[in-house]
Amino acid sequence: MKLYGIKNCDTVKKARKFLDEANVPYEFHDYKKDGVDEVALREFVAEFGWDTVLNKRGTSWRKLPDDVKDEVTDAETAMSVMFDNPSTIKRPLVQSGEHRLIGFDAVAWEMALEMGQLK
């Protein structure tokens, strides 16, 4: 299982704590340290849509110039912004076998754990 995010993000910290307490082994991929995994990002965008993966509610998005934000109208331009600004990617992203989760919701993650989707 692989968890993508940023080490200092509060939501990522909650997700890592959840996995640690559930004794679920995972590899952590830090966007700031390791860069954005292009294949993984494309898979998440394909499954969830670019408008879900791109976090438009965060300060990183709000700080972008308006002309950059205005250009984001499709998956390719959205992914370009996310590659250049990893903090604009919704966090965390989790890849566990064929299953993917986006964002942290303790109830949803508990259900995924019970169903064997987090391993």
Secondary structure, DSSP 8 states (H G I E B T S, - for coil): -EEEE-TT-HHHHHHHHHHHHTT---EEEEHHHH---HHHHHHHHHHH-HHHHB-TTSHHHHHS-HHHHHH--SHHHHHHHHHH-GGGB-S-EEEETTEEEES--HHHHHHHHHTT---
